[in-house]
Amino acid sequence: MSKSALRKKYKALRNQLTDQQLDDFSIAIANQLLKLPVWQARYYHLFLTIAEQKEVDTEFILNILSGKDKDIILSKSNFDDYSLTHFLLTDNTAIKKNAYNIPEPIDGIEVPSNKIDVVFVPLLAYNTKGNRIGYGKGFYDRFLADCKPDVIKIGLSFFPPEETDFTVSENDISLDFCVTPERVFEF
């Protein structure tokens, strides 16, 4: 199946989820994350949920990270060159939705990619080899390429992996884990 067909399939599957399911599944994913051996790190990059896309609600993960006193990094998107700029989340961080409904920090203390230890990665689909399909602009592949080699990449998904293979380009960066409401997949 092509990446575009898989994007369409998983957007449709997400759109079938009720608000209650989104909430329950997002809490279950946050609870599954607690089983991972990743909590000794300092810098955690988290995406903020695009509610209109019915993404995993990362508010629960944000609460876990805050409770563990971790440094939380958020990104701002640059649609001119499809890059991300990363900022430390502080009490003073102002968040605003951009033109694509992505909640982002307006500005703040910038953090270089190579400082980040763990990245929670948004996705639409992934396979049993840890390859992911995002929205197709390559923001996260560019960002992950700039991270240190041992950065831990954790996908978050409501659904199990695709059994079928899809084309992977040389710029695609695979996941180390993907967490669903039922289980953790390790690649």
Secondary structure per residue as TSV (DSSP state, phi and psi in degrees):
chain	resnum	aa	ss	phi	psi
A	1	M	-	360.0	140.8
A	2	S	-	-75.2	160.4
A	3	K	H	-60.3	-41.0
A	4	S	H	-66.1	-37.2
A	5	A	H	-66.5	-39.6
A	6	L	H	-67.9	-38.6
A	7	R	H	-58.2	-47.2
A	8	K	H	-61.7	-44.6
A	9	K	H	-59.6	-47.8
A	10	Y	H	-77.7	-27.6
A	11	K	H	-64.7	-41.3
A	12	A	H	-65.8	-41.5
A	13	L	H	-62.4	-42.9
A	14	R	H	-62.0	-41.9
A	15	N	H	-64.8	-19.7
A	16	Q	T	-80.6	-14.1
A	17	L	S	-74.8	137.8
A	18	T	-	-80.1	165.0
A	19	D	H	-59.1	-38.2
A	20	Q	H	-65.4	-41.0
A	21	Q	H	-64.5	-43.6
A	22	L	H	-56.6	-44.5
A	23	D	H	-65.8	-50.9
A	24	D	H	-61.2	-44.9
A	25	F	H	-67.2	-38.5
A	26	S	H	-65.1	-39.9
A	27	I	H	-65.0	-43.0
A	28	A	H	-61.7	-39.6
A	29	I	H	-63.8	-45.3
A	30	A	H	-59.5	-41.5
A	31	N	H	-66.4	-38.0
A	32	Q	H	-63.3	-36.5
A	33	L	H	-58.8	-31.2
A	34	L	T	-63.6	-18.3
A	35	K	T	-80.1	-14.9
A	36	L	S	-77.9	148.6
A	37	P	S	-86.9	57.1
A	38	V	-	-124.7	9.4
A	39	W	T	-90.7	4.8
A	40	Q	T	-88.1	-10.8
A	41	A	-	-74.3	173.0
A	42	R	S	-110.0	-47.2
A	43	Y	E	-103.8	118.3
A	44	Y	E	-118.6	122.5
A	45	H	E	-92.3	128.0
A	46	L	-	-128.5	136.6
A	47	F	-	-87.8	146.8
A	48	L	-	-93.4	141.0
A	49	T	-	-65.3	133.7
A	50	I	-	-91.7	97.0
A	51	A	G	-58.4	-36.7
A	52	E	G	-65.1	-22.5
A	53	Q	G	-95.3	3.0
A	54	K	T	53.4	47.1
A	55	E	-	-77.7	166.0
A	56	V	-	-56.5	131.6
A	57	D	-	-77.3	109.2
A	58	T	T	-85.8	2.3
A	59	E	H	-58.0	-36.7
A	60	F	H	-67.3	-38.2
A	61	I	H	-69.2	-39.8
A	62	L	H	-56.9	-42.6
A	63	N	H	-65.6	-39.1
A	64	I	H	-62.5	-48.2
A	65	L	H	-61.3	-42.6
A	66	S	H	-63.4	-43.3
A	67	G	H	-63.5	-29.1
A	68	K	T	-91.3	5.0
A	69	D	T	58.4	43.7
A	70	K	-	-93.0	155.9
A	71	D	E	-82.1	122.5
A	72	I	E	-105.7	129.6
A	73	I	E	-111.5	131.9
A	74	L	E	-119.1	157.5
A	75	S	E	-117.9	155.2
A	76	K	E	-117.6	133.1
A	77	S	E	-88.6	139.8
A	78	N	E	-114.6	107.5
A	79	F	T	-81.8	-2.0
A	80	D	T	-75.0	-40.5
A	81	D	T	-125.2	10.4
A	82	Y	T	56.1	42.9
A	83	S	E	-113.0	166.8
A	84	L	E	-120.6	140.1
A	85	T	E	-112.0	134.5
A	86	H	E	-107.8	138.0
A	87	F	E	-130.7	143.8
A	88	L	E	-72.3	130.4
A	89	L	-	-78.2	122.4
A	90	T	-	-127.9	175.8
A	91	D	T	-61.5	-22.9
A	92	N	T	-95.5	-0.4
A	93	T	-	-70.3	122.4
A	94	A	-	-94.5	132.1
A	95	I	E	-111.0	135.8
A	96	K	E	-141.6	142.2
A	97	K	E	-75.6	137.5
A	98	N	-	-86.3	-172.0
A	99	A	T	-63.2	-18.6
A	100	Y	T	-102.0	16.0
A	101	N	S	66.1	21.0
A	102	I	-	-86.7	118.9
A	103	P	E	-70.5	128.3
A	104	E	E	-140.7	154.2
A	105	P	E	-69.7	143.5
A	106	I	S	-72.8	-43.6
A	107	D	S	-166.2	-167.5
A	108	G	-	147.1	-156.1
A	109	I	-	-84.0	114.7
A	110	E	B	-75.3	140.8
A	111	V	-	-123.9	126.8
A	112	P	-	-70.3	150.0
A	113	S	G	-55.1	-37.1
A	114	N	G	-74.7	-0.3
A	115	K	G	-89.7	-20.1
A	116	I	-	-77.4	133.7
A	117	D	-	-95.7	-38.6
A	118	V	E	-134.7	134.6
A	119	V	E	-123.1	123.2
A	120	F	E	-88.1	120.6
A	121	V	E	-108.0	125.4
A	122	P	-	-74.5	153.0
A	123	L	-	-160.3	163.5
A	124	L	S	-100.8	-41.3
A	125	A	E	-149.4	164.5
A	126	Y	E	-156.8	164.3
A	127	N	B	-118.6	-179.4
A	128	T	T	-69.6	-7.1
A	129	K	T	-98.6	-1.0
A	130	G	S	89.1	7.2
A	131	N	-	-79.6	139.2
A	132	R	E	-118.4	159.1
A	133	I	E	-122.5	121.6
A	134	G	-	-100.9	-149.5
A	135	Y	S	-83.5	-6.3
A	136	G	S	102.7	4.1
A	137	K	S	-98.6	-12.2
A	138	G	-	81.4	10.8
A	139	F	H	-52.1	-51.2
A	140	Y	H	-73.9	-33.5
A	141	D	H	-64.3	-41.0
A	142	R	H	-64.1	-45.6
A	143	F	H	-61.4	-49.7
A	144	L	H	-64.4	-30.6
A	145	A	H	-65.1	-26.5
A	146	D	H	-88.2	-9.4
A	147	C	S	-77.1	165.6
A	148	K	-	-65.0	154.2
A	149	P	T	-58.9	-30.2
A	150	D	T	-96.6	15.8
A	151	V	-	-59.8	140.1
A	152	I	E	-93.3	124.1
A	153	K	E	-109.4	116.8
A	154	I	E	-119.9	112.8
A	155	G	E	-81.0	152.7
A	156	L	E	-124.3	125.5
A	157	S	-	-146.6	144.2
A	158	F	S	-76.3	-15.6
A	159	F	S	-121.9	156.4
A	160	P	-	-70.0	170.0
A	161	P	-	-69.7	155.3
A	162	E	B	-72.1	133.1
A	163	E	S	-78.0	-27.5
A	164	T	S	-82.5	148.4
A	165	D	-	-80.0	154.8
A	166	F	-	-135.5	161.2
A	167	T	-	-64.4	131.5
A	168	V	-	-116.5	130.5
A	169	S	-	-89.9	166.4
A	170	E	T	-65.4	-20.0
A	171	N	T	-87.6	-10.9
A	172	D	-	-71.7	133.7
A	173	I	-	-111.9	126.9
A	174	S	-	-84.1	164.6
A	175	L	-	-86.5	158.8
A	176	D	S	-92.0	-35.2
A	177	F	E	-141.5	156.5
A	178	C	E	-136.4	131.9
A	179	V	E	-111.3	127.4
A	180	T	-	-116.9	173.3
A	181	P	S	-61.1	-28.1
A	182	E	S	-92.9	-32.0
A	183	R	-	-163.6	172.5
A	184	V	E	-107.4	128.6
A	185	F	E	-100.9	130.5
A	186	E	E	-114.2	134.7
A	187	F	-	-114.9	360.0
